[in-house]
Amino acid sequence: DWNKDKLTDISDKQERENLDLLKKDYDLLLSYNYGKQTRENQLNTDILKWYLKSSIDGEPFSYHSYPVNQMAGIQNDLPTFMVNAHKIRSKSDAKAYIARLSKFGTKFDQLLEGMKIREEKGIVPPRFVIDRVLDETRAFIGNTAQSNILCTSFTTKIAELKDLDAAEKAELSRQVETEVSTNVTGAYQKLISYLEHLQTLATT
């Protein structure tokens, strides 16, 4: 319940802080006396050392990725998470779902920040990737908010709650539709606009 109404921060600042934390963890790991560890713990240390070191060594290539592509990305991972992972067992869970929808704009702004940094570095997806993501994102917001999977899934889940009456369920569903038609749709429109810009820069 501590973070069920939040979304992970993917801002560039947070990514930098995450990497700094990995470096501190690595230094801390190396400070332990390896020779005094059991063979089993030495194996654990070796594995963790490899994992942390490989992440740290990858710092020069931090932006060498396509956070939005035809296989994955926030444009489909986030709705999938909301539908499959966000459980609704109470009114509190339902309100948390709505709160998360209200944060789509911030999440997509953080995504776009990273994509624009990549653009400045000349890291732009090939045109076919952009074309497919555009098709996907346009289709996702192409119909009415009421028919969007974020709404239909919520309605299905909330129908099973026994401690809410019909009026409360209808009001919560109305709030979800409002968030989808405003914050969620607005976030996708921003992404679509930026992808259309990248289309003019992309190669094959």
WOCORWO-V930929 format. One record per residue. N is the residue number from 1. RES is the residue in one letter. SS is DSSP state (2 for helix, 1 for strand, 0 for the rest). Layout:
BEGIN
n->{N	N}
res->{RES	RES}
ss->{SS	SS}
END
This chain:
BEGIN
n->{1	2	3	4	5	6	7	8	9	10	11	12	13	14	15	16	17	18	19	20	21	22	23	24	25	26	27	28	29	30	31	32	33	34	35	36	37	38	39	40	41	42	43	44	45	46	47	48	49	50	51	52	53	54	55	56	57	58	59	60	61	62	63	64	65	66	67	68	69	70	71	72	73	74	75	76	77	78	79	80	81	82	83	84	85	86	87	88	89	90	91	92	93	94	95	96	97	98	99	100	101	102	103	104	105	106	107	108	109	110	111	112	113	114	115	116	117	118	119	120	121	122	123	124	125	126	127	128	129	130	131	132	133	134	135	136	137	138	139	140	141	142	143	144	145	146	147	148	149	150	151	152	153	154	155	156	157	158	159	160	161	162	163	164	165	166	167	168	169	170	171	172	173	174	175	176	177	178	179	180	181	182	183	184	185	186	187	188	189	190	191	192	193	194	195	196	197	198	199	200	201	202	203	204}
res->{D	W	N	K	D	K	L	T	D	I	S	D	K	Q	E	R	E	N	L	D	L	L	K	K	D	Y	D	L	L	L	S	Y	N	Y	G	K	Q	T	R	E	N	Q	L	N	T	D	I	L	K	W	Y	L	K	S	S	I	D	G	E	P	F	S	Y	H	S	Y	P	V	N	Q	M	A	G	I	Q	N	D	L	P	T	F	M	V	N	A	H	K	I	R	S	K	S	D	A	K	A	Y	I	A	R	L	S	K	F	G	T	K	F	D	Q	L	L	E	G	M	K	I	R	E	E	K	G	I	V	P	P	R	F	V	I	D	R	V	L	D	E	T	R	A	F	I	G	N	T	A	Q	S	N	I	L	C	T	S	F	T	T	K	I	A	E	L	K	D	L	D	A	A	E	K	A	E	L	S	R	Q	V	E	T	E	V	S	T	N	V	T	G	A	Y	Q	K	L	I	S	Y	L	E	H	L	Q	T	L	A	T	T}
ss->{0	0	0	0	0	0	0	0	0	0	0	2	2	2	2	2	2	2	2	2	2	2	2	2	2	2	2	2	2	2	2	0	0	2	2	2	0	0	2	2	2	2	2	2	2	2	2	2	2	2	2	2	2	2	2	2	2	2	2	2	2	0	0	0	0	0	0	1	0	0	0	0	1	2	2	2	2	2	2	2	2	2	2	2	0	0	0	0	0	0	2	2	2	2	2	2	2	2	2	2	2	2	0	2	2	2	2	2	2	2	2	2	2	2	2	2	2	2	2	2	0	0	0	0	0	0	2	2	2	2	2	2	2	2	2	2	2	2	2	2	0	0	0	0	2	2	2	0	2	2	2	2	2	2	2	2	2	2	0	0	0	0	0	0	0	2	2	2	2	2	2	2	2	2	2	2	2	2	2	2	2	2	2	2	2	2	2	2	2	2	2	2	2	2	2	2	2	2	2	0	0	0	0	0}
END
